[in-house]
Amino acid sequence: MAVTQASSARNPQKTAYVSFSAEINAHTTESLIAAMTHNVGNVDSIGNAIFLAGEKRYACEHSTFMFHGVAAVFQPAAAQIQLDAKQLRERLDGLDADELRIGSIIEQRTKLDHAEVVALFREQRTKDAANAVSAGIVHEIKDVQIPPGSPIVALVFQR
């Protein structure tokens, strides 16, 4: 779960705290665009690229960050899927492009260089908060502190 501290473009002084725990897809992502996040649980997969959009990023001591490479999902209409070499190359090119794009975001927003990002994708591991600080994924480890009376919004999505 991530708690997001968001400021409105029209009113940057007003802060709202958002609890977000959902799969990352077009619908849920729209709810988090331009939000600054504070990880109080775990940020997984493509959620890391969204987390990195925050200008100041924090994590609680026991927070985690899980990284892996991009994968293709095949949902067969029948019991068998048949792809020719051209279709496989197109799929692989798409996966490579997605991984380069996500890797570029990670490189631009952290202290990690290209080789480190490639290794991060290949390791398919979960990193702890201390590792996230040293890699520049978060700026600081600290507990989230929501001031009394602050607006809290829970984003709940059906799966």
N, C-alpha and C positions, 0 to 999 in steps of 0.2 A: 504494500500500500504506500502511496506517496501522498503527502500533504502538500498542496500547492498554495503558495502565497502569490496571489494575482493582483495586479494593479490595473485599473481601468485606464485606457488611453485618455479619456476625457477627464478623469479625476485620479491622477497618479498618487495622491495622498491617501486615498481610500484603499484599504487592504481587506481582501476577503480570503478566508482559508477554505481550501477545497480538498475533500477526501476523495481520492480516485483509486479504484481497484477494478480494473476491467481489462479485457483483451484490447490490444491496439488494432484498430481498424479505422476506416475513413470516418465513420460516425463518431467513435469515441475520441479520435484525434482532434477533430474540429473543436471539441470542448476544452482542449488543453493548449491550443495554439497561443503563442505569446505569453505563456504562463511561466513563472519562476517556481521551481519545485524544490521541496525539502524531502528527501527520502527517509521515511520512518520505518520501512520494511524492506521491500526488494523492488528493484527495477530490473526487468528482464528483457532480453532480445531487442527488438526495435524500440522498445520503451526508452532505452539508453539514448538514442538519437533525439527523442523528444525531451528527455530530461536535460540534455545538454543545451537546449534552447534557453534555459534560465541564465540570466546574467550573473547571479550569485547562487551557487548550488551548495546545499548542505545535506548531511546525512547523519542519522543517529549512529551511535557507536556500533550497534549490531546490524546495521543495514547491509544489504548485499547488492551486487550488480552482476548479472549473468550475461555473458557475450557468447555468440556463436556465429558461424557463417550463414549466408543466405541459402535457403533450400526451396525446392520446387514441391508443390503439392499436386498430386494427381488424383482426381476423383473420377473414376471410371463410370461411364454410363452402363457398361456391361462388365463382365467378369475379367475382361482382358483389355489392355491398352496396347496399341501398336503405334510406334513412332518411327519415322524413317530418319536417316542421318541428318537431313536438312532441318527437320523439326527439332531434333536433339541439339544441333548446333545453335539454332535460334533460342532454344530454352537456356542453354549454357551461356550464350552471349547476354541474355537478359539477366541471369543470375550474377554474372561477372559485373555487369553495369550497376546492378543494385548494390553489390558489395563495395564497389569503388565509390559510389555515391555516399553510402553510409560511412565507409571508412574515411572519406574526405571530411565529413562532418565531425567525426571523432578526432581526426588530426587537427582540424581548425580550432576545436573547442577544448582540447586537452593538451597535455605535455607529451603525448605519444607521437612518435614518428611513424612513417608508413610501414616500416618493417615490424614495429611493435604492434601496430593495428592488425596487420596480416596474421601475426602470431596469435593475437588475441582471438581472432575469428577461428583459427585452426585448433586452438586449445579447447574451445567449447567448455569454459569453466566459469565458476562463480567467484567473483572477487569480493573481498571484504572492504569495509569503510576505510581502513588504514591504507590499503592498496589504492583505493579510489582517490584519496588525498594525494598520495605520491604521484599518481598518474595525471592529476589535474582534472579528474572527473568531478570531484567536489572540491570546494574551496576550504571547507572546515567541517570537522565532526562536532556536532552539538545537538542537544535535545531540542525538539521543537517546543516553542513556548508561544501559545496562543493567548493573547491578552484577554482578560475577562470582558465579555460583551461584544467580542469581535464576531462578525458574520461568518458562519460556517455553512458551506454548501456541500452536500454529498451527491456526487455524480454516480447514479446507479443505472446500469444498462442491462437489458435482457440479453441472454445468450441464445 
